[in-house]
Amino acid sequence: MRPATFTPAVGAVLTVAVSAVLLPATTASASGQNRTVDSATAASIARIADTLLTERTTALLDSGRAHRAPVTGGHIRLSAAFARAEDTALSSLRTRKTRLAALGEAYTAADTQVSVDTTEVKGARATVQVTETTTLTYKKIRGDEPTTTGFKARHELVLTAKPGGTWELTAVKLKDDGPRPVNAPVAKAVTNKVAGLPSATPAATSFTMRLAPKSRTTSGYNYAAMAAYAEKYWRNYNPSYRSFNSQGGDCTNFISQALKAGGWKNLPGGAEDYRSWFYDSSTQSTSWVGANEWSWSALNSRRVTSLPNVFQMDVGDILQMDFDDDGSKDHSMITTYRSRAGVPYVTYHSTNTYRKSVASIVASNPDAVYYAYRT
């Protein structure tokens, strides 16, 4: 697919035209049986998703606008409700760009590619699973930012058959459980406080230049090895470990692997005992793979301490998020780079992401609660 080089006019009604069509709406409506689509149709769906996701990404870019070349052929239109929602989404992303700028971050270019994973047509409804792969180029504001950040995200497109053989796109749903991509609109959070065990202290998210110096020699851990491991296996998983993507997410399993690569030793005990921490050929402790259990184990063993601010993290430190502020931690990430100006960059699984700035995570997830750990 093409680089992100255009932005729609503010408030514009979005209509997408594609050069190939889905199964005719009348055919789809006539049967409740599942159908398949050909490669040309799959390519058209990918272009639709690419158009929408690229528009979202472009709303974040620190660059001038360009005009999209029209695509001709059969028409798939956005429903009126979804068009309004997408205009709101683009407006919220332009606001996010302003918030990112206040945190000292901007992007100069982006590239989005979309592939179709599965397509199902049943009756008048088509459900399409796609994977987005996006790379953003960091603007050199402080001078030592990484060159790029990249992520993969899964989305579900929902289309409805309309009279006359046309289709309407009614929804694009993010399917991953990790921190939302920087180009994803904000979802409304809910609050449901629950009690915990050893308790981490929530970290502030305002940018601070106040450093929290980290000893790289007296702890006995190799933080560079932790970062090197995470950056080697962020996308291509280490076959020596089991993956837990199909069992609630691989994020904490991934940071545990990186911590072990940097010198963390097994803590023996029962698999369900939060005070233990281990992995072997047949099983692992819940603290190896569970976000809450990892926090309890790490705090209990005094391998970590809580940092007061997420921007104080250094290489090898861990960031966790509670997406909906219900008291339960949902996601774990490891810091693999820190700029001289004090911005940490994290790498993680679920979704697979390389050197994403903490500024972009905070700006994209303003309702989340954050926990920063010094390892």
Residue pairs with C-beta under 8 A, 6 or more apart in sequence:
1 46
1 47
1 50
1 54
1 111
1 112
1 113
1 114
2 50
2 54
2 111
2 112
3 109
3 110
3 111
3 112
4 54
4 57
4 58
4 61
4 109
4 110
4 111
4 112
5 58
5 66
6 54
6 55
6 58
6 65
6 66
6 67
6 68
7 55
7 58
7 59
7 61
7 65
7 66
8 14
8 55
8 68
8 90
10 90
10 91
10 94
11 87
12 87
13 78
13 83
13 87
14 52
14 55
14 78
14 83
14 86
14 87
15 75
15 77
15 78
15 83
16 48
16 51
16 52
16 71
16 76
16 77
16 78
16 169
17 70
17 71
17 72
17 73
17 74
17 75
17 76
18 44
18 47
18 48
18 71
18 73
18 74
18 75
18 76
19 44
19 47
19 71
19 72
19 73
19 74
20 40
20 41
20 43
20 44
20 73
20 74
21 41
21 44
21 73
21 74
21 76
21 165
21 167
22 28
22 37
22 41
22 44
22 45
22 76
22 121
22 126
22 159
22 167
23 35
23 37
23 41
23 121
23 126
24 165
25 124
25 161
25 162
25 163
25 164
25 165
25 166
25 167
26 161
26 165
28 35
28 121
28 123
28 124
28 126
28 161
29 123
29 124
29 161
31 123
32 122
32 123
33 122
34 120
34 121
34 122
35 120
35 121
35 122
36 119
36 121
37 45
37 119
37 121
41 119
42 116
42 119
43 116
44 76
45 116
45 119
45 128
45 130
45 157
46 114
46 115
46 116
46 130
47 71
47 114
48 76
48 157
48 169
49 114
49 116
49 128
49 130
49 132
49 155
49 157
49 172
50 112
50 113
50 114
51 68
52 86
52 172
53 112
53 114
53 132
53 134
53 155
53 183
54 110
54 112
55 86
55 90
56 89
56 90
56 93
56 183
56 184
56 185
57 110
57 112
57 134
57 136
57 183
58 110
59 90
59 93
59 94
59 97
59 183
60 93
60 94
60 96
60 97
60 100
60 107
60 110
60 136
60 182
60 183
61 97
61 107
61 108
61 109
61 110
62 97
62 101
62 106
62 107
62 108
62 139
63 108
63 109
74 166
75 166
76 159
76 166
76 167
76 168
76 169
77 166
77 167
77 168
77 169
78 86
78 168
78 169
79 160
79 168
79 169
79 170
81 170
82 168
82 169
82 170
82 171
82 172
88 185
89 185
92 185
92 186
93 183
93 185
96 182
96 363
96 364
97 106
99 363
99 366
100 106
100 359
100 360
100 363
102 207
103 207
103 359
103 362
103 363
104 141
104 142
104 207
104 341
104 343
104 359
105 138
105 139
105 141
105 145
105 343
105 357
105 359
105 360
105 363
106 138
106 139
106 141
107 136
107 137
107 138
107 139
108 137
108 138
108 139
109 136
109 137
110 134
110 135
110 136
110 137
111 134
111 135
112 132
112 133
112 134
113 132
113 133
113 134
114 130
114 131
114 132
114 133
115 130
115 131
115 133
116 128
116 129
116 130
117 129
117 130
117 131
117 154
118 128
118 129
119 126
119 127
119 128
119 129
120 126
120 127
120 128
123 161
124 160
124 161
125 158
125 159
125 160
125 161
126 157
126 158
126 159
126 160
126 161
126 167
127 156
127 157
127 158
127 159
128 156
128 157
128 158
128 159
129 154
129 155
129 156
129 157
129 175
130 154
130 155
130 156
130 157
131 152
131 153
131 154
131 155
132 152
132 153
132 154
132 155
132 181
133 150
133 151
133 152
134 150
134 151
134 152
134 153
134 181
134 183
135 148
135 149
135 150
136 148
136 149
136 150
136 182
137 147
137 148
138 145
138 146
138 147
138 148
138 149
138 357
139 145
142 339
142 340
142 341
142 343
143 340
143 341
144 339
144 340
144 341
145 339
145 343
145 357
146 337
146 345
146 355
148 355
149 345
149 353
149 354
149 355
149 356
149 357
149 360
150 353
150 354
150 355
151 181
151 182
151 351
151 352
151 353
151 354
151 356
152 235
152 351
152 352
152 353
153 174
153 176
153 181
153 184
153 351
154 174
154 175
154 176
154 351
155 172
155 173
155 174
155 175
156 171
156 172
156 173
156 175
157 169
157 171
157 172
158 169
158 170
158 171
158 172
158 173
159 167
159 168
159 169
159 170
160 167
160 168
160 170
161 167
162 168
174 180
174 181
174 184
176 350
176 351
177 248
177 249
177 330
177 331
177 350
178 249
178 251
178 331
178 348
178 349
178 350
178 351
178 353
179 321
179 323
179 331
179 333
179 356
179 361
179 364
179 365
179 368
180 186
180 187
180 364
180 365
181 351
181 364
182 356
182 360
182 361
182 363
182 364
184 364
186 364
186 365
186 366
186 367
188 367
189 323
189 324
189 325
189 367
189 368
190 324
190 325
190 326
191 324
191 325
191 326
192 324
192 325
192 326
192 327
193 325
193 326
193 327
194 326
194 327
194 328
195 327
196 292
196 296
196 327
197 274
197 292
197 296
198 274
198 295
198 296
198 299
198 300
199 299
200 295
200 299
200 306
200 320
200 329
200 371
200 373
201 306
201 308
201 371
202 369
202 370
202 371
203 306
203 307
203 308
203 309
203 310
203 370
203 371
203 372
204 308
204 309
204 310
205 309
205 310
205 311
205 362
205 370
206 309
206 311
207 311
207 342
207 359
208 309
208 311
208 312
208 342
209 341
209 342
210 309
210 312
211 312
211 342
212 307
212 308
212 309
212 312
212 314
212 374
214 223
214 314
214 315
214 316
214 317
214 374
216 223
219 375
220 263
221 262
221 263
221 264
221 316
221 375
222 261
222 262
222 263
223 262
223 314
223 315
223 316
223 375
224 262
224 315
225 261
225 262
225 263
226 258
226 259
226 261
226 262
226 315
226 316
226 334
226 336
226 375
227 258
227 315
227 316
227 334
227 335
227 336
227 337
227 347
228 261
229 257
229 258
229 261
229 262
230 254
230 255
230 258
230 334
230 336
230 347
230 348
231 336
231 347
231 354
231 355
233 254
233 257
234 254
234 347
234 348
234 349
234 352
234 353
234 354
235 352
235 354
237 243
237 250
237 349
238 257
241 253
241 257
241 279
242 253
242 284
243 250
243 253
244 250
244 253
244 289
245 349
245 350
247 289
249 331
249 349
249 350
250 349
250 350
251 291
251 331
251 332
251 333
251 348
251 349
251 350
252 288
252 289
252 290
252 291
252 294
252 332
253 284
253 288
253 289
253 349
254 332
254 334
254 348
254 349
254 350
255 294
255 318
255 332
255 333
255 334
255 348
256 264
256 277
256 279
256 288
256 289
256 294
257 279
258 334
259 316
259 318
259 334
259 375
260 279
262 316
262 375
264 277
264 303
266 277
266 278
266 279
267 275
267 276
267 277
267 278
267 285
267 297
267 301
268 276
268 278
269 275
269 276
269 278
269 285
270 276
270 285
271 283
271 284
271 285
271 286
272 285
272 286
273 285
274 286
274 287
274 293
274 296
274 297
274 300
275 287
275 296
275 297
275 300
275 301
276 285
276 287
276 297
277 285
277 287
277 288
277 294
277 297
277 298
277 301
278 284
278 285
278 288
279 285
279 288
285 293
285 297
286 293
287 293
287 294
287 296
287 297
287 298
288 294
291 320
291 328
291 329
291 330
291 331
291 332
292 328
292 329
294 332
295 320
295 329
295 371
295 373
298 304
298 318
298 373
298 375
299 306
303 375
304 318
304 373
304 374
304 375
305 373
305 374
306 371
306 372
306 373
306 374
307 313
307 317
307 372
307 373
307 374
308 372
309 372
310 319
310 344
310 358
310 362
310 370
310 372
311 342
311 343
311 344
311 358
312 372
313 319
313 335
313 338
313 344
313 346
313 358
313 372
313 374
314 335
314 338
314 344
314 374
315 335
315 336
315 337
315 338
316 334
316 335
316 375
317 334
317 335
317 344
317 372
317 373
317 374
317 375
318 332
318 333
318 334
318 335
318 372
318 373
318 375
319 332
319 333
319 334
319 335
319 344
319 346
319 358
319 361
319 370
319 371
319 372
319 373
320 329
320 330
320 331
320 332
320 333
320 370
320 371
320 373
321 329
321 330
321 331
321 333
321 361
321 365
321 368
321 369
321 370
321 371
322 328
322 329
322 330
322 368
322 369
322 370
322 371
323 330
323 331
323 365
323 367
323 368
324 330
324 367
324 368
325 367
325 368
325 369
329 371
331 348
331 350
332 348
333 346
333 347
333 348
333 356
334 346
334 347
334 348
335 344
335 345
335 346
336 345
336 346
336 347
336 355
337 344
337 345
337 355
338 344
338 345
339 345
343 357
343 358
343 359
344 357
344 358
345 355
345 356
345 357
345 358
346 353
346 355
346 356
346 358
346 361
347 353
347 354
347 355
347 356
348 356
362 370
